[in-house]
Amino acid sequence: MSEIQEVRPVEHADLGGEPTLLVGTTSTFKWVWSDSESGSRRDVTIWRPQPTDGYQLVGDYAQGNYNKHPNATAITVKSVNDGNSPHPILMAPQRYVQIWKDKGSRGKHNGAIWFPEPPDGYVSLGYVATKGFSAPKNLNYACIRRDWAREAGVGPSVWSDAKSGADEAVTAYPIIGVSAAFVAQGNYDKWVGTAWQLNLQSAHEPELG
């Protein structure tokens, strides 16, 4: 079961009030893909957070080993009070853009990494992966309205496919401020893109007192 630790618990939300973003967590993950037997210099397993209770994921988790059970906690999100809004806080991606695939590698599993392309006025926090080369389908992924997000940095790369033999290159980086999520780019250089995290000054935090 997922452990929900909301920034503002549902029972404290005014269901007749202003649109609100709820932030939860889960430590339950499902295996998606690994580069096992690829020959790359570094190991990676991609895990998908498993939200419950109407929450949505904001990205997959890139773990730099082949351990069977990730020691991580991912954030999940849910909006309330904006079901009739023309610009809801959360929206699904317009499509998934392939950043990399492991075609040509010696890996045991075919796999690909994808950027969830957000609608105008929205951002995507984390990237996702698939086993195989087909785009994700029926993925419970949420893009965040731009005013509920702010730019984030990235940490040192968690993995690259260097020496895997794949026809394409990729490097994955953890997002600072977004636990258990990653971004990726199609080379072995330092990150040059824009990463995002939640703007917690906008999200409702617990009342003190």
C-alpha positions as CSV (number, residue, x, y, z in Angstrom):
1,M,0.0,0.0,0.0
2,S,1.1,3.6,-0.6
3,E,1.8,5.8,2.3
4,I,0.0,9.1,1.8
5,Q,1.6,12.0,3.5
6,E,-0.2,15.0,2.1
7,V,1.1,18.5,2.2
8,R,-2.5,19.5,3.0
9,P,-4.6,16.4,4.0
10,V,-7.8,15.9,2.1
11,E,-9.8,16.2,5.3
12,H,-8.5,19.7,5.8
13,A,-9.4,20.8,2.2
14,D,-12.4,23.0,1.8
15,L,-14.2,21.1,-1.0
16,G,-16.2,24.2,-1.8
17,G,-13.1,26.5,-1.7
18,E,-10.3,27.5,-4.0
19,P,-8.5,25.1,-6.3
20,T,-5.9,23.2,-4.2
21,L,-2.9,21.0,-5.0
22,L,-2.4,18.1,-2.7
23,V,1.0,16.5,-2.5
24,G,1.4,12.9,-1.3
25,T,4.1,10.3,-1.2
26,T,4.4,6.6,-2.0
27,S,7.1,4.1,-1.4
28,T,5.5,1.5,-3.6
29,F,7.0,1.0,-7.0
30,K,6.6,-1.2,-10.1
31,W,9.6,-2.4,-12.2
32,V,9.6,-0.9,-15.6
33,W,13.0,-1.5,-17.2
34,S,16.7,-2.1,-16.5
35,D,19.9,-2.0,-18.7
36,S,20.9,-5.4,-17.4
37,E,23.6,-7.1,-19.5
38,S,24.0,-4.0,-21.7
39,G,27.6,-3.6,-20.9
40,S,27.3,0.0,-19.9
41,R,29.7,1.4,-17.4
42,R,26.9,2.1,-14.9
43,D,23.8,0.2,-13.9
44,V,20.2,1.5,-13.8
45,T,16.7,0.2,-13.0
46,I,13.7,2.3,-13.8
47,W,10.8,2.0,-11.3
48,R,7.3,3.5,-11.5
49,P,5.7,5.0,-8.4
50,Q,2.2,3.5,-7.7
51,P,-0.1,6.3,-6.5
52,T,-3.4,5.6,-4.8
53,D,-6.6,7.4,-3.8
54,G,-6.8,9.5,-7.0
55,Y,-3.2,10.7,-6.9
56,Q,-1.0,10.9,-10.0
57,L,2.7,10.4,-10.7
58,V,5.1,13.1,-11.8
59,G,7.8,10.8,-13.2
60,D,9.6,7.5,-12.9
61,Y,12.5,6.7,-10.6
62,A,16.0,6.0,-12.0
63,Q,17.9,3.8,-9.5
64,G,21.6,3.3,-10.1
65,N,21.7,-0.4,-9.4
66,Y,19.7,-3.6,-9.9
67,N,18.4,-4.0,-6.4
68,K,15.0,-5.6,-6.3
69,H,13.3,-3.1,-4.0
70,P,14.0,0.6,-4.3
71,N,14.8,2.5,-1.1
72,A,13.0,5.7,-2.2
73,T,9.9,7.7,-1.7
74,A,8.3,9.5,-4.6
75,I,5.9,12.4,-4.6
76,T,2.4,12.1,-6.0
77,V,-0.1,14.9,-6.7
78,K,-3.9,15.5,-6.8
79,S,-5.9,18.6,-7.3
80,V,-9.3,19.4,-5.8
81,N,-11.9,22.1,-6.4
82,D,-10.9,22.7,-10.0
83,G,-12.9,20.1,-11.9
84,N,-14.8,22.8,-13.9
85,S,-11.8,25.1,-14.4
86,P,-10.8,25.8,-18.1
87,H,-7.2,25.7,-16.8
88,P,-7.0,23.0,-14.1
89,I,-3.9,22.6,-12.0
90,L,-3.1,19.2,-13.4
91,M,-3.4,18.0,-17.0
92,A,-2.3,14.9,-19.0
93,P,0.7,15.2,-21.4
94,Q,-0.1,16.0,-25.0
95,R,2.1,13.2,-26.1
96,Y,5.3,11.3,-25.1
97,V,8.5,12.3,-27.0
98,Q,11.2,9.6,-27.2
99,I,14.5,10.8,-25.9
100,W,16.4,7.6,-26.3
101,K,16.0,3.9,-27.0
102,D,18.5,1.1,-26.4
103,K,18.4,-0.3,-29.9
104,G,21.8,-1.7,-30.7
105,S,22.8,-2.3,-27.1
106,R,23.5,-5.7,-25.7
107,G,20.9,-5.3,-23.0
108,K,18.6,-8.1,-21.9
109,H,15.5,-5.8,-22.2
110,N,14.5,-3.4,-24.9
111,G,13.6,0.0,-23.5
112,A,13.2,3.7,-24.1
113,I,13.1,7.0,-22.2
114,W,10.4,9.6,-22.9
115,F,9.6,13.2,-22.2
116,P,5.9,13.9,-21.3
117,E,5.2,16.9,-23.5
118,P,3.0,19.3,-21.5
119,P,0.2,21.4,-22.9
120,D,0.9,25.1,-23.2
121,G,1.1,26.8,-19.8
122,Y,2.1,23.6,-18.1
123,V,5.4,21.8,-17.2
124,S,6.5,18.2,-16.7
125,L,8.6,17.4,-13.7
126,G,10.0,13.9,-14.4
127,Y,10.6,11.7,-17.4
128,V,9.3,8.1,-17.8
129,A,10.6,4.9,-19.4
130,T,9.0,1.9,-21.1
131,K,10.0,-1.7,-21.6
132,G,10.1,-1.9,-25.4
133,F,10.1,1.0,-27.9
134,S,6.4,1.9,-27.9
135,A,5.2,5.1,-26.3
136,P,3.5,4.9,-22.8
137,K,-0.3,4.3,-22.9
138,N,-2.9,4.9,-20.1
139,L,-0.2,6.4,-17.9
140,N,-1.5,8.2,-14.8
141,Y,0.9,11.1,-15.3
142,A,0.2,14.7,-14.3
143,C,1.7,17.9,-15.9
144,I,1.7,20.8,-13.5
145,R,0.3,24.3,-14.4
146,R,3.2,26.7,-14.7
147,D,2.2,28.9,-11.8
148,W,2.4,25.9,-9.5
149,A,6.0,25.1,-10.4
150,R,9.4,26.7,-10.4
151,E,12.7,25.9,-12.0
152,A,14.9,23.3,-10.3
153,G,18.5,22.2,-10.5
154,V,19.7,18.6,-11.1
155,G,22.2,16.5,-9.2
156,P,25.2,14.5,-10.6
157,S,24.1,12.1,-13.3
158,V,22.7,8.8,-11.9
159,W,23.3,6.9,-15.1
160,S,24.4,7.0,-18.8
161,D,24.4,4.3,-21.4
162,A,28.1,4.8,-22.2
163,K,29.7,1.6,-23.5
164,S,26.3,-0.1,-23.9
165,G,26.6,-0.3,-27.7
166,A,23.3,1.5,-28.2
167,D,22.9,3.5,-31.4
168,E,21.9,6.6,-29.3
169,A,23.4,8.2,-26.2
170,V,21.5,9.2,-23.0
171,T,22.3,10.5,-19.5
172,A,19.8,10.6,-16.6
173,Y,20.0,13.2,-13.8
174,P,18.0,13.3,-10.5
175,I,15.9,16.5,-10.0
176,I,16.8,18.5,-6.9
177,G,13.6,19.1,-5.0
178,V,11.6,16.2,-6.6
179,S,12.3,12.9,-4.9
180,A,12.6,9.8,-6.9
181,A,12.3,11.5,-10.3
182,F,14.7,12.1,-13.2
183,V,15.3,14.1,-16.4
184,A,17.4,12.9,-19.3
185,Q,19.1,14.2,-22.4
186,G,20.5,12.5,-25.5
187,N,24.2,12.9,-24.9
188,Y,26.9,12.5,-22.2
189,D,27.3,16.2,-21.5
190,K,26.3,18.3,-18.5
191,W,22.5,19.0,-18.2
192,V,21.6,22.0,-20.3
193,G,17.8,21.8,-20.2
194,T,15.2,23.2,-17.7
195,A,14.1,21.1,-14.8
196,W,11.1,21.8,-12.7
197,Q,9.9,21.3,-9.1
198,L,6.6,22.1,-7.3
199,N,6.3,25.7,-6.1
200,L,5.5,24.9,-2.5
201,Q,4.7,28.5,-1.8
202,S,1.7,27.9,-4.0
203,A,0.8,24.4,-2.7
204,H,-1.0,24.3,0.6
205,E,1.1,23.4,3.5
206,P,-0.1,22.1,6.9
207,E,-1.5,24.8,9.2
208,L,0.6,25.3,12.3
209,G,-0.7,25.6,15.8
